[in-house]
């Protein structure tokens, strides 16, 4: 009698493929800043910092840090779907398209 349910091999294969995709993306995207590291400040203003992608000054509350590369991005340079900057979103799109084409 088995007390533990065995997981189907299909679920494990899907999980491994997803982990492989994430690990490949993380390996290919260079880390610009560490998580929590502050963005470049605008010296002409007290509470503004620069967006790393468009290089425009924004209030600190409007900038978000990408979870993959660490860049600080303004609302127009941000992709909310994966919680990453537009630059990293492009890499994710390329990887997902190549994975779809290889199947």
Secondary structure by P-SEA (a helix, b strand, c coil): ccccccccaaaaaaaaaaaaaaaaaaaaccccccccccccccccccccccccccccccccccbbbbcccccccccccccccccccaaaaaaaaaaaaaaaaac
